[in-house]
Amino acid sequence: MAKSSSSHHQDAIKGLWKSVVPHRVEIFAWLAILGKINTRLKLANIGIIPINEAQCILCGLCPEDCSHLLIHCPLSWQLWCWWLNLWGIQWSLPSNLRDTFNQWAHPHHGAFFKKVWLASFFIIIWTIWKERNNRIFQNSSMSLPQLQDLVLLRLSWWIKGWEDPFPYSPVDVVRSPACLQWTTPRSREATATNPPPLPSWCPPPTMVLKWNVDASFNPILQKSAIGGVLQDSLGHFKCMFSSPIPLMEINAAEVFAIHRAIKISLSCFQIQDHSLIIESDSANAVKWCTNKKGGPWNLNFVLNFIRNASGNDSHISITHRGRASNNVADALAKQGLCRDDDFLAWL
């Protein structure tokens, strides 16, 4: 019996610890493969919740065990099918997560794409689990297209932690996932044509959280949008948003991005007492928000809210920094141009 148990753990761990995603996500995948995450059915079986509350929060059709939640729930299944369809693959997923991981391979032989493919397994189950928790604890939900975007965004962000000089931005990945099949150039000439690395993001002090916000305006579509991402001092992503807004001048839109970041922060009890930095690449928007008066008359209501929230005794500060280090917020703002609804995710 002891030998069988040991073999089970070795099989689950084999090929898992490759550092293609944050370590906490690897740990979650390991526990999920072993069937040890706290699904509703597990909690009901040990008497934590009533058995009549064990139904899957995503579909309400079946008891929420690990295999149902992460593979066979209709919403989860659609997310897997979407990813497989991106690459022209048809596959009947195995009955459990362990077999799914053991069989998770792609015929494409590029070294970079093999890492992408492995990372996608972790990201899909992590995204499903986070969505499940948001529906239970935050009473908020995302549509399938929003979850698909979130998978691609997480993948593009975590690729930045690899040593591969991937030349595409998060917005490139969302718009054209085929760019993930990129092959590392072998020659010096080919390498020289790659875009230069972007300036590094500037982290906030320890125990301080920082919003990077941005706005986008498309004169052809006649649309405006805003986006933002919240990170801690280690660069870990905490929250992000991407929203269409009424058509307006770009500096005014930046004010709305700052306003949105403050509203989200004040509405979340987990961060409302943290010191916050809100960083925008619009000098005009920052000046209007930090001055006691002034700014466009039609923004008075929004500016007064921002000024009251970030007053002298507040834990919220608003600063200006150039666009070059703000690429994630920029990508989220650009995505907002293509959205019909607000997108908000806690990570």
N, C-alpha and C positions, 0 to 999 in steps of 0.2 A: 504493500500500500504506500509506504514512504517513497519508494522508488518511482511509482507512478505519479505521485504528487510532484516530486522533483522534476520529472520529465515534462510534466504539464507546464511548470513555470519556465523551464528552459526553452520550450517550444514557443511560448508566448513572448519571451524576451528576444529571441533570435531575430536579428535584423531590425530591431525597434529603435535602438539608441544610436541614431546617426546624426543628431544635432542639426537636422534640417528645419526644425521648429523649436520654439522655446521649451526649456526642460519641463516646465509644468504641464505642457501639452503632451509631451512624451509620457509623463507619469499618468496623466488622465487616460491616454490610449492604453497603457499597460494595464491599468485597473479595469478598463472597459473590456479589454480582450479576456481578462480573467473573470469577467462577470461580477465585479466587486463594486461597481458604482451604485449609488443609492437611488435606484429607480423606484417608482411608486409601488410596483408589485413587491419589491424586496422590503420596502418599509412597511407595507401591509402585512407581509408574512411574518415580520418580527414584532408586529403589534404597535408600530409607531403611528400609523394612520389606519382608519377603518378600511376594510377590504372593498367597500363600495366607492372609495376614492382612488382606487388603483388604476383607473383607466388612463390611457395615454392622453396627455394634455394637447398634443398636436392634432390628433384625429378623433379621439373619443370613441374609437371603435374596438380597441383591444386592451387588455391589461398591459401596462407599461413595464415590460422587462427589457433587458439590454438589447437583445437581438431585434425586438420589435421597434424600439425607439430609434436605434441608430442605423437600421437597415430597412426593415419591412413596413414601417409606418408609411402611409401614402405620401406624406410631405417629404420624408427622408428619401424614399424611393425615387421621387421626382428629382431630388437634388443629385442623387447618384447618377440617374439616367441623363440628366443635363450634362454632367461632367463627362460621362462616357461618350455621349453624342457629339461633344465638341471635337473628339478625336476619331469619330467614325467607328466606335466600338459598340458591339451589342453583346451583353453579358448577363447571364442569370446569376445574381449575387448568391453566394452560399447561404446556408440557413443560419449561420452564426458569425460573429465578428472575428473570431479567431481564424476560421477558414478563409474569410474574406481577406484578412491581412496576409495570410500565408500565400494566397493566390494573386495578390495585388502586384501585377507586373504588366509591362507594356512592351510591345515588340520593337518600338523605337530604340535604337542602340546608343544614341547620344548621351554622354555622361551627364550633361546638364539636365536634360529632360528626365533622365532616370531619377534625379534628385527632386525635380518638380513633381513627378508622379508619386514618389514616396510621400512627399510633403502633402500632396492633395488628400491622401487618406486621413492623415492627422487632422487637417484643416476641415474636412467635411464633417467628421464626427464631432470635432470641437464646436463647429458652428451649430450643428444640430443640438448639442448639449446646452450651449449658451442660449439658444432660442427657447429651448424647453424651460430653462430657469427664468428667463425674462418673462415668459407667459405666466409662470407660477408666482414669482416673487415681485415682479414689476408691473404685472397686468398690462404688458405691452407685447406687440407681435410684429413680425415682418412678413411681407409677401414673399412668394417664391423668387421673383426677380431680384428683390432686395437681398435675399440670402445668397443668391448666385453672385451678385456684385460683391458681397462681403467675403465670400470664398476667394474671389480673385484679388481683392484688396489685401486680405491677410497674406495670401501667397506672395504678392508683389512686395509687401513690406518685409516679410521674413526672408525673402531672397536677398535683401540688402545685407543680411547678417552672414551670408556665405562669402567665400573668397572669389566667386566667379564675377567678373566685371560685366554684369548684365546691363545692357545699354538702354533699356526701356523703362519708362515711368509707370506708376500705378494706373494712370489714366490710359496709357497705351495698352496695358494688359487687359483692362476692362473692355476697351473698345475692340481690341483684336487679340483674343487669347492665343491665337496661332503664333504670336511672337515668343511664346514660352518655348517653342522648339528651336530657339536661337542656339547656334553652335559657336563655341569659343574659337576665335581666330587663332590660327597656328603661326602665322608669319608676323614679322615686325611691321610690315607694310599694312597688313590687315588690322593689326592692333592699333596702329596709328590713326586709323579712320574712326575708331570708336569715340563717342562723345567723352569729353573730360569729366571726371567725377564732380558731382555737385558739392558746394561748400557744406560742411557738416552742420547739423542742427545744434543749436546752443542749448544745453540742458538747464533747467532751473536749479536753484539751490536744493539741498537735501530737505525733505519734508514739505517742499513746495510743488504744486502742480502748475503746468503751463499749457494754455490754449494757444495754438497757432490757428488763426482764422484768415479767410480770404474771400474775395468776391470775384464773380466773373460776369462779363457782359458780352453778348453776341449780337452785333448790329444786324446781321443777316436774318437770324431767327427772331430778332427783337425780343430777347429774353434776358433776364438777370437771374443770378443764383448765388448762394453763399455756401461755404463749407468750413469745417473746423475739426481739429483733432486735439485731444487732451492727452498729455504725457507726463510721467513723473520724472524724477531726476536721473533715473537709469534709462530713460527712453522708452519705458514700457507704455504701450497704448492703453488708455483707460476708457475713452469715449470718442465718438466721432459723429458728425452730422453733415448732411448734404441736403439742401433745400432750394426749391425754386422760390423766387420772390417777385413781387410786381416789378415791372420794368422801371429802372432808375439809373441815374449816373453812378459810375463805379465807386466814387468816394462815399456817396450816400449808402451804397450797398455794403461797403466795408463797415459802416456804422451799424447796419442791421446784423452783420456777422458778429460783431462785438456784443451787441444786445442779445443775440441768440445764445452765445456762449455763457453770458452771465445768467440768463434765465434758466438754462439747463443746470448750471452749477448750484443756483439757489434752490432748485426744486429737488435736488438729490441729497438726502440726509447724510450719505456716505462721504460727501466732499464739501458740504456747505460750510464747514468750519475750517477747511484747509485754506492756507494762503494760496492765492492764485495770481498768476501772471497771464495777461491776455496780450498776445503779440500780433500786430497787424503790419502789413507792408505798405499801408497808406498813411503817409505823414499827415495829410489833411484830416482823415478820420480820427487819428489819435489826438491831434490838436483839438478838434471839436469836442471830443469826449472828455479830455482832461482839463480843458479850460472851464472856468465857472460859468461862462456865458458865451454866446456867439454861435456860429454855425448856421446852416440853412434853416429858415423859419419853419419849413414843412417837416423838419426832423425834431422840433422842440420836444415833443412828447417822448420820443425814444431817447434823445440826448439827456433829458432830465432824469429819466429812469437810470441811465448809465451813470450819470454824475452822482445821484443819490447812493447807488450801490457801491461806487468806488470812491466815496468821499474820504476825508482826511483820516478818519479812524477805521477805515475799511481794510479788510485783508485782501482786497482785489486791486491790482495795479494794471495799468494799460500802457503798453510800450510799442515803439516803432522799431522794426527791423526789416532789412531789404528782402526782396522777393526770393533771392537765390536759395535761402535756407528754409523756404516755406513750401516745398514742392508737394507734400502730402495734402496740406490744406488747399493748395491750388488745384490739385487733381480732384478733390472732393467738390470744390466749387464748380469746376467745369462739368462734373457729372450731374450737378444739380440742374444744369441747363436741359438735360434730357429726362428729368424726372417730372412726374405729375404730382407726387406727394412728398412730404418730408421723410427723410431717412435719418434715423437716430439709432445708434448701437452702443451699448456698454460692453467692453471687451474684457 
